[in-house]
Amino acid sequence: MPNELVSAQRSKSTTMILGIVLTAVTFLSGRLVTPLALHFGLDDMMVRTATRAVVGVICLVVMGGASMLRPNLEKIRSAWFFARPLVIINIIIATLFGTWAVFLLLFFGELNASQLGNMFYVTVLCILVGINEEAMFRGLMFGGLLAGLGERKGGPVLAAVISSLAFGFAHVVFDISFDNAWGLLQGALKTIESGMFGLILCVSVLEERDLVGPITVHAFFDWILMIGNASAGSLPTANYVSTEQNVAIAGSVIFAVFIVLYLPKTIQSFRRLSAAPLPQYGPFVPAEESAKLTNTAWSDAHASNPEHMASREDRLRNHKVLDHKVLTIFATITVFMIVANLVAIVPMIVFGQGTASKVAVAVCNIALSLLMLFGYQNLFKGQLDTLVSWSSTGMLLVLPAAIYALANIVSWPGATFNNPLTALILSMAPGFSEEIVFRAIPAANWMRIGNERRDIFSCVIATAAVFGLTHAMNLLAGAALSSTLFQVFYAFCLGCLFAAVFLRTGSIWPCVILHTCIDFTSFLTKDMNNVGILTTELELNPEFWIALVGSVIVLGWTFYLLRPAKQDEILALWKRKWHK
């Protein structure tokens, strides 16, 4: 073997060993600072995680992997696109187990100082965990193993399996008890579950030589599963193994469920890693020494079909990533709620729990919803006409909704009035945010995809149903059952009318104005500490009867606005708006 080849092979072997050693050094550095953190009364989990994040990044840079930490939007999108089934799985699991419901209700309820602190703690912790674990196991270990194994058949697969199992085992290594069968089962299942997750992320690292995308995916995964419990007052622990039999059985079942759900994507990841052209020496060896990788992170089972790939890439270049009508609604709401609650932390820390804080949060929600609206329009720049144009016709069509304001006004006699300016600002927040998040973006996107008459009614019903059912979350904040159920009903009716007016005019402002007016007549006299939450049981008073009759009128008016004679006109309007 020529001397230069021997030298090169030795260099790659050294890189592999160094990557494994630095992974161990980074991992142990967190354990070494634990006694110091406890001595000074610091949070040992946060200190341990932050230490590993710093040491891991330093080791990664020393190894020559600094380029893996440079943000690149396309590479981040690539990682998220490939991991999208896992994102959906985690959101669904978090919702089913009720952890996320606690977080979502905060959009409608109250935040106290403890909840704010817990949310901030978990957010920072998840970011640090994403950095340190990806730097260790996908950066140093997987990258190092590729240097030594990347020229062998099956080398990338072996490197991914070893680093991923090490990643999974690291979660339980200090908690496994070999004299406890349930503890061993939990440890084995957690190792496999986390290992599958890690192997899936290895695909993005191999194909993109990037860690920022996997870091953001990893951080979001942990955040989704932790934020609900944190909001409820339960901070996360690093212990995945319990000696209590009931807890151990429940934990084993949960890990097994994740394993089953992760299996299809794991199999696809094996195929992707196996199909990589050899050699693949990873991020610590000059890229020109590895076989050229065609970016396949946007592909799927049809990757071998050139026509399919060309069609998929063309759709992505045209920003058509919001292709599912119903999921777009939930995605828009979810993004808004997450960001709104994170943004709300700042004014609540600054102003506390008083009126000033509520006004500041309302202003933030208005700004955020407008930002989402203009962001959506910019995403489809050149394909979509504006959604913010004024419509005098829309103001006339939406007027029947004023009957709900009348229902609020009849309760004014004898009531104590709040500051009108405060009530107006608090009313504008749902007026802007709910109309943009529940109506403008989802309905506009629905009409982008749909081109038939049936899409008109399905759009109205779907957006109104989600709008109405979201108010049921008030039950988690202590709302009365009968009042909340009626609130869901009339919110659905109101949502139908607002969606119909928006489809008829293409303008969101008439709905925003009427929505604000209705809430304003309510907030003028309602308890500012319980805005939007109906804490007393339903009473058959004039306010109820006016709202009930008004709901029937509003539904009838909605059907009239969407009558067959107007449906072709609506379709023509949206075809023009979307330049079809």
TIKEVEX-736298 format. One line per 2 residues: their letters; for each residue x, y, z of C-alpha. Coordinates in steps of 0.2 Angstrom, whole numbers, plus 5000, padded with zeros to 4 digits. Example, Ala and Ser with C-alpha at 12.3 -4.5 7.8 and 13.67 -1.06 7.14 Angstrom:
as = 5062,4978,5039 ~ 5068,4995,5036
This chain:
mp = 5000,5000,5000 ~ 5008,5017,4995
ne = 5014,5028,5010 ~ 5001,5041,5007
lv = 4987,5029,5007 ~ 4993,5022,5024
sa = 4994,5039,5031 ~ 4977,5044,5025
qr = 4969,5028,5032 ~ 4978,5031,5049
sk = 4971,5049,5049 ~ 4954,5042,5046
st = 4956,5029,5060 ~ 4962,5043,5072
tm = 4948,5054,5067 ~ 4935,5040,5072
il = 4944,5036,5088 ~ 4945,5055,5093
gi = 4926,5057,5089 ~ 4921,5043,5100
vl = 4933,5049,5114 ~ 4927,5067,5113
ta = 4909,5061,5114 ~ 4913,5052,5130
vt = 4922,5067,5137 ~ 4907,5078,5133
fl = 4895,5066,5141 ~ 4905,5064,5157
sg = 4908,5083,5158 ~ 4890,5085,5163
rl = 4892,5072,5177 ~ 4908,5080,5184
vt = 4899,5097,5186 ~ 4884,5090,5195
pl = 4892,5090,5213 ~ 4898,5108,5210
al = 4880,5113,5205 ~ 4873,5105,5220
hf = 4886,5113,5231 ~ 4881,5130,5226
gl = 4862,5126,5226 ~ 4861,5127,5207
dd = 4849,5117,5196 ~ 4860,5102,5192
mm = 4850,5097,5176 ~ 4852,5114,5168
vr = 4870,5116,5173 ~ 4874,5098,5167
ta = 4865,5101,5150 ~ 4873,5118,5148
tr = 4890,5111,5151 ~ 4888,5097,5139
av = 4881,5109,5126 ~ 4897,5121,5128
vg = 4909,5106,5128 ~ 4901,5098,5114
vi = 4901,5113,5103 ~ 4920,5116,5107
cl = 4925,5098,5103 ~ 4915,5099,5087
vv = 4924,5115,5081 ~ 4941,5107,5087
mg = 4937,5092,5076 ~ 4934,5103,5061
ga = 4915,5102,5061 ~ 4912,5121,5063
sm = 4903,5121,5046 ~ 4890,5109,5053
lr = 4884,5123,5065 ~ 4881,5137,5052
pn = 4862,5140,5049 ~ 4856,5136,5032
le = 4837,5137,5029 ~ 4837,5124,5015
ki = 4846,5111,5026 ~ 4835,5115,5041
rs = 4819,5113,5030 ~ 4827,5097,5023
aw = 4829,5090,5041 ~ 4811,5095,5046
ff = 4803,5088,5030 ~ 4812,5071,5032
ar = 4807,5070,5051 ~ 4789,5077,5048
pl = 4780,5060,5052 ~ 4789,5060,5069
vi = 4784,5078,5072 ~ 4766,5073,5069
in = 4767,5058,5080 ~ 4774,5067,5095
ii = 4761,5081,5094 ~ 4747,5068,5093
ia = 4754,5058,5108 ~ 4757,5074,5118
tl = 4739,5079,5114 ~ 4732,5061,5118
fg = 4740,5061,5135 ~ 4734,5078,5139
tw = 4751,5086,5142 ~ 4748,5098,5128
av = 4730,5103,5132 ~ 4736,5111,5148
fl = 4748,5122,5137 ~ 4735,5126,5124
ll = 4722,5132,5137 ~ 4734,5146,5142
ff = 4729,5155,5126 ~ 4712,5157,5134
ge = 4716,5157,5152 ~ 4728,5164,5164
ln = 4747,5163,5167 ~ 4755,5164,5184
as = 4773,5167,5189 ~ 4776,5149,5192
ql = 4770,5144,5175 ~ 4780,5157,5166
gn = 4795,5152,5175 ~ 4792,5133,5171
mf = 4789,5137,5153 ~ 4805,5147,5151
yv = 4815,5134,5160 ~ 4809,5120,5149
tv = 4811,5130,5133 ~ 4829,5134,5137
lc = 4832,5116,5143 ~ 4826,5109,5127
il = 4837,5120,5116 ~ 4852,5115,5126
vg = 4848,5097,5126 ~ 4846,5098,5107
in = 4863,5106,5105 ~ 4872,5095,5117
ee = 4865,5078,5111 ~ 4866,5082,5093
am = 4884,5088,5095 ~ 4889,5072,5104
fr = 4880,5058,5095 ~ 4876,5065,5078
gl = 4891,5076,5076 ~ 4906,5069,5086
mf = 4902,5050,5087 ~ 4892,5048,5070
gg = 4904,5059,5061 ~ 4919,5051,5068
ll = 4913,5033,5064 ~ 4909,5038,5046
ag = 4928,5043,5045 ~ 4933,5025,5050
lg = 4919,5015,5043 ~ 4913,5025,5028
er = 4922,5016,5014 ~ 4915,4999,5019
kg = 4899,4991,5012 ~ 4886,4995,5025
gp = 4898,5007,5034 ~ 4885,5022,5035
vl = 4872,5010,5042 ~ 4884,5003,5055
aa = 4890,5021,5060 ~ 4872,5026,5062
vi = 4867,5011,5072 ~ 4882,5012,5084
ss = 4880,5031,5087 ~ 4861,5029,5089
la = 4861,5015,5101 ~ 4874,5024,5111
fg = 4862,5039,5111 ~ 4848,5028,5117
fa = 4858,5020,5130 ~ 4865,5037,5137
hv = 4847,5041,5142 ~ 4846,5026,5155
vf = 4864,5021,5159 ~ 4864,5028,5176
di = 4846,5022,5180 ~ 4846,5004,5175
sf = 4845,4991,5189 ~ 4850,4974,5184
dn = 4841,4966,5198 ~ 4824,4973,5193
aw = 4816,4965,5177 ~ 4804,4980,5174
gl = 4819,4992,5175 ~ 4829,4982,5162
lq = 4813,4981,5151 ~ 4811,5000,5152
ga = 4829,5003,5149 ~ 4829,4992,5134
lk = 4814,4999,5126 ~ 4820,5017,5129
ti = 4836,5013,5121 ~ 4828,5006,5106
es = 4815,5021,5105 ~ 4828,5034,5107
gm = 4840,5025,5095 ~ 4827,5024,5082
fg = 4824,5043,5083 ~ 4843,5046,5082
li = 4845,5035,5067 ~ 4832,5045,5058
lc = 4841,5061,5061 ~ 4858,5053,5055
vs = 4850,5053,5038 ~ 4850,5072,5038
vl = 4867,5073,5045 ~ 4874,5062,5032
ee = 4866,5070,5017 ~ 4868,5088,5022
rd = 4883,5088,5034 ~ 4873,5099,5045
lv = 4868,5099,5063 ~ 4857,5114,5065
gp = 4842,5106,5057 ~ 4843,5090,5068
it = 4846,5102,5083 ~ 4830,5111,5080
vh = 4820,5095,5077 ~ 4827,5087,5093
af = 4823,5103,5103 ~ 4805,5104,5097
fd = 4802,5086,5100 ~ 4807,5087,5118
wi = 4798,5104,5120 ~ 4781,5097,5114
lm = 4782,5083,5127 ~ 4788,5093,5141
ig = 4779,5110,5140 ~ 4761,5104,5145
na = 4767,5096,5161 ~ 4779,5111,5164
sa = 4764,5123,5163 ~ 4754,5112,5175
gs = 4769,5114,5188 ~ 4779,5098,5184
lp = 4797,5100,5179 ~ 4805,5087,5169
ta = 4817,5074,5176 ~ 4831,5064,5167
ny = 4825,5048,5174 ~ 4817,5036,5162
vs = 4817,5021,5172 ~ 4806,5018,5187
te = 4806,5004,5201 ~ 4788,5006,5204
qn = 4779,4992,5195 ~ 4764,5002,5189
va = 4774,5017,5183 ~ 4786,5004,5175
ia = 4772,4996,5165 ~ 4765,5012,5159
gs = 4782,5018,5154 ~ 4786,5002,5145
vi = 4769,5003,5136 ~ 4773,5021,5130
fa = 4790,5017,5124 ~ 4783,5002,5115
vf = 4770,5013,5106 ~ 4783,5025,5100
iv = 4794,5011,5094 ~ 4779,5004,5083
ly = 4775,5022,5077 ~ 4794,5025,5073
lp = 4796,5009,5064 ~ 4791,5014,5046
kt = 4802,5029,5046 ~ 4816,5019,5053
iq = 4815,5006,5039 ~ 4816,5020,5027
sf = 4831,5028,5035 ~ 4840,5011,5034
rr = 4836,5011,5015 ~ 4842,5029,5013
ls = 4859,5025,5023 ~ 4861,5009,5013
aa = 4859,5018,4996 ~ 4872,5031,5000
pl = 4886,5029,4987 ~ 4903,5024,4995
pq = 4914,5031,5002 ~ 4906,5042,5014
yg = 4919,5049,5026 ~ 4908,5061,5036
pf = 4910,5080,5041 ~ 4928,5079,5048
vp = 4936,5073,5031 ~ 4936,5085,5016
ae = 4920,5083,5007 ~ 4929,5080,4990
es = 4936,5063,4997 ~ 4918,5057,4999
ak = 4907,5051,4985 ~ 4895,5064,4979
lt = 4878,5063,4987 ~ 4863,5068,4978
nt = 4852,5077,4990 ~ 4838,5065,4994
aw = 4831,5073,5009 ~ 4815,5079,5000
sd = 4812,5062,4993 ~ 4802,5047,4999
ah = 4798,5029,4993 ~ 4797,5036,4975
as = 4814,5043,4975 ~ 4819,5031,4961
np = 4806,5039,4950 ~ 4813,5054,4941
eh = 4796,5061,4936 ~ 4790,5060,4954
ma = 4805,5069,4961 ~ 4804,5083,4947
sr = 4786,5085,4952 ~ 4790,5086,4971
ed = 4804,5098,4969 ~ 4794,5109,4958
rl = 4780,5110,4971 ~ 4793,5114,4984
rn = 4801,5128,4974 ~ 4783,5135,4972
hk = 4781,5135,4991 ~ 4766,5123,4990
vl = 4770,5115,5006 ~ 4752,5118,5014
dh = 4744,5105,5003 ~ 4732,5098,5016
kv = 4716,5108,5018 ~ 4711,5102,5036
lt = 4729,5101,5043 ~ 4733,5119,5037
if = 4720,5125,5050 ~ 4727,5115,5064
at = 4745,5120,5059 ~ 4741,5138,5058
it = 4732,5138,5075 ~ 4746,5128,5083
vf = 4760,5139,5077 ~ 4751,5155,5083
mi = 4747,5148,5100 ~ 4765,5142,5103
va = 4773,5158,5097 ~ 4760,5169,5106
nl = 4763,5161,5123 ~ 4781,5162,5121
va = 4780,5180,5116 ~ 4768,5183,5131
iv = 4782,5178,5143 ~ 4791,5195,5141
pm = 4777,5207,5145 ~ 4771,5196,5159
iv = 4788,5196,5167 ~ 4790,5215,5165
fg = 4772,5220,5171 ~ 4767,5205,5182
qg = 4749,5199,5181 ~ 4740,5216,5181
ta = 4730,5225,5167 ~ 4746,5232,5159
sk = 4752,5214,5156 ~ 4735,5210,5148
va = 4736,5225,5137 ~ 4754,5221,5132
va = 4750,5203,5128 ~ 4735,5209,5118
vc = 4746,5220,5107 ~ 4759,5206,5105
ni = 4745,5195,5099 ~ 4739,5208,5086
al = 4756,5211,5080 ~ 4759,5192,5078
sl = 4743,5188,5069 ~ 4747,5202,5057
lm = 4764,5196,5054 ~ 4757,5178,5050
lf = 4745,5186,5038 ~ 4758,5196,5029
gy = 4770,5181,5030 ~ 4758,5170,5021
qn = 4755,5183,5008 ~ 4774,5185,5005
lf = 4775,5166,5004 ~ 4764,5166,4989
kg = 4770,5182,4982 ~ 4766,5183,4964
ql = 4752,5170,4965 ~ 4740,5178,4978
dt = 4732,5195,4978 ~ 4730,5204,4994
lv = 4719,5198,5008 ~ 4719,5215,5017
sw = 4709,5225,5005 ~ 4694,5235,5011
ss = 4676,5229,5006 ~ 4661,5240,5009
tg = 4650,5226,5003 ~ 4658,5215,5016
ml = 4653,5227,5030 ~ 4635,5226,5024
lv = 4635,5207,5023 ~ 4642,5204,5040
lp = 4630,5216,5049 ~ 4618,5202,5055
aa = 4632,5197,5067 ~ 4629,5213,5077
iy = 4614,5204,5085 ~ 4627,5196,5097
al = 4633,5213,5102 ~ 4615,5217,5106
an = 4614,5201,5117 ~ 4629,5208,5127
iv = 4621,5225,5128 ~ 4605,5219,5137
sw = 4616,5214,5152 ~ 4623,5231,5154
pg = 4610,5239,5166 ~ 4617,5238,5184
at = 4634,5232,5178 ~ 4651,5239,5183
fn = 4660,5246,5168 ~ 4679,5243,5164
np = 4690,5256,5156 ~ 4684,5258,5138
lt = 4702,5259,5131 ~ 4708,5243,5140
al = 4692,5234,5134 ~ 4695,5240,5116
il = 4713,5234,5116 ~ 4708,5217,5124
sm = 4694,5215,5111 ~ 4705,5219,5096
ap = 4717,5204,5101 ~ 4704,5190,5097
gf = 4697,5201,5083 ~ 4713,5201,5074
se = 4721,5185,5079 ~ 4706,5173,5078
ei = 4700,5180,5061 ~ 4717,5179,5054
vf = 4722,5162,5062 ~ 4705,5154,5060
ra = 4698,5162,5045 ~ 4710,5171,5033
ip = 4725,5160,5031 ~ 4715,5143,5032
aa = 4701,5148,5021 ~ 4712,5157,5008
nw = 4723,5141,5008 ~ 4708,5130,5006
mr = 4702,5140,4991 ~ 4720,5139,4984
ig = 4719,5120,4984 ~ 4700,5118,4980
ne = 4692,5123,4964 ~ 4674,5116,4965
rr = 4658,5121,4973 ~ 4659,5108,4987
di = 4674,5116,4993 ~ 4665,5132,4998
fs = 4653,5124,5011 ~ 4667,5112,5017
cv = 4679,5127,5020 ~ 4665,5136,5030
ia = 4660,5121,5040 ~ 4678,5115,5044
ta = 4685,5132,5049 ~ 4669,5136,5059
av = 4669,5119,5068 ~ 4687,5121,5073
fg = 4684,5139,5079 ~ 4669,5133,5089
lt = 4677,5118,5097 ~ 4692,5128,5102
ha = 4681,5137,5114 ~ 4678,5120,5123
mn = 4696,5122,5130 ~ 4688,5135,5142
ll = 4682,5120,5152 ~ 4700,5116,5157
ag = 4701,5134,5164 ~ 4686,5131,5175
aa = 4672,5137,5164 ~ 4654,5131,5167
ls = 4649,5116,5156 ~ 4632,5122,5150
st = 4638,5140,5147 ~ 4653,5133,5137
lf = 4643,5121,5127 ~ 4632,5136,5121
qv = 4647,5146,5118 ~ 4654,5133,5107
fy = 4637,5133,5097 ~ 4636,5151,5094
af = 4655,5153,5090 ~ 4652,5140,5077
cl = 4637,5150,5070 ~ 4647,5166,5070
gc = 4662,5157,5062 ~ 4651,5151,5048
lf = 4645,5169,5044 ~ 4663,5176,5045
aa = 4669,5163,5034 ~ 4655,5165,5021
vf = 4658,5184,5021 ~ 4677,5181,5019
lr = 4674,5170,5004 ~ 4661,5182,4996
tg = 4673,5197,4997 ~ 4691,5191,4999
si = 4693,5204,5013 ~ 4696,5200,5031
wp = 4693,5217,5038 ~ 4674,5216,5040
cv = 4675,5201,5050 ~ 4689,5208,5061
il = 4679,5224,5064 ~ 4663,5215,5069
ht = 4672,5202,5080 ~ 4680,5216,5089
ci = 4664,5225,5092 ~ 4655,5210,5099
df = 4670,5206,5111 ~ 4670,5225,5116
ts = 4652,5225,5121 ~ 4656,5210,5132
fl = 4673,5215,5139 ~ 4666,5232,5145
tk = 4657,5223,5159 ~ 4665,5206,5161
dm = 4678,5202,5174 ~ 4695,5206,5167
nn = 4703,5192,5176 ~ 4692,5179,5167
vg = 4690,5187,5150 ~ 4681,5174,5138
il = 4678,5161,5152 ~ 4660,5159,5157
tt = 4661,5154,5175 ~ 4642,5153,5179
el = 4630,5140,5173 ~ 4619,5145,5158
el = 4603,5156,5163 ~ 4588,5157,5152
np = 4588,5176,5152 ~ 4585,5189,5138
ef = 4604,5188,5134 ~ 4603,5169,5131
wi = 4587,5171,5120 ~ 4594,5185,5109
al = 4610,5175,5106 ~ 4600,5159,5102
vg = 4588,5168,5090 ~ 4603,5177,5083
sv = 4612,5161,5080 ~ 4598,5154,5070
iv = 4597,5170,5060 ~ 4616,5170,5057
lg = 4615,5152,5051 ~ 4601,5156,5039
wt = 4610,5172,5032 ~ 4626,5161,5030
fy = 4616,5149,5019 ~ 4609,5163,5009
ll = 4626,5171,5006 ~ 4632,5154,4999
rp = 4617,5150,4989 ~ 4620,5141,4972
ak = 4617,5157,4962 ~ 4633,5165,4971
qd = 4644,5150,4971 ~ 4651,5152,4954
ei = 4654,5170,4958 ~ 4664,5165,4974
la = 4674,5152,4964 ~ 4678,5165,4951
lw = 4684,5178,4964 ~ 4696,5165,4972
kr = 4702,5160,4955 ~ 4707,5178,4951
kw = 4715,5180,4968 ~ 4725,5165,4966
hk = 4729,5169,4948 ~ 4722,5153,4942
